[in-house]
Amino acid sequence: MRRLPVALLLHHAMLSAALQIPPIQSLTVKLKSGHELQVYEVQNADDALDVAIEDDSDPFGSFCWPASVAAADALVEHAERRGGFLDGQRVLEIGAGPGLASVTAATLKADVTATDVSALSLRLLSAARDAAAETFDVQRLDILDAAAVRAAAARGYDVVVASDTLYQTNIAVATASALAALKPRLAIVCDPGRDGRVAFLEEARRLGFAEAADDFQPTRVETGSLRLGVDRPSGTEIGVFRKGR
């Protein structure tokens, strides 16, 4: 895995200071497949909270959570069914945070667009992109903005990924609405059991995107490399919703 050169790290440090974004650090995550992916997190949780208070943003996208590991695993499984790679596939990650799924998809040769609404998350995504062996696009996308989602849908995506976006009812409903508008061939939504899961499924079914039998299938994620969101040192269970193929 390629590391950021010193000059690029200094560039990110100066830009972070200008944007009042706290220092970041690299994190290497190993998937079930053996793939090792590098993303970036905020060094200190208190710093992320301070920035969130200042600009009324969400601090939770500043860290890599277990659901994103499940999403990355699901992308690898999808690639294995296609012969090992996702070349020719257009992949969109919504609410990407540090962008583990996006980095994974790029490594698998997909054409990737990583999106988030938070300036802090977009900076983390840019750092991951700059360090990755394969490049991907980083864009701001607010899934609460129906017009912005429609514009994204016009570009067309084969795969749309969302991990841990069901923590709040309105965001969960917006996730379902976005998937219905984007109409991907495959949707992957990973969730550790947040309060918005029922609202997501209800909205997805109301919009005709999911059927009554669709639900989240449990998968176990090893969490040893993660700093936050870990209930047990050895791993945690994540629900994976798949629609399409």
Buried (B, 14 or more C-beta within 10 A) or exposed (E): EEEBEEEEBEEBEEEBEEEEBBEBEBBEBEBBBEBEBBBBBBEEBEBBBEBBEEEEBBBBBBBBBBBBBBBBBBBBBBBEEEEEEBEEBBBBBBBBBBBBBBBBBBBBBBBBBBBBBBBBBBBBBBBBBBBBEEEBBBBBBBBBBEEBBEEBBEEEBBBBBBBBBBBBBEBBBBBBBBBBBBEBBBBBBBBBEBEBBEBBBBBBBEBEBBEEEBEBEEBBBBBEEBEEBBEEEEBBBBBBBBBBE
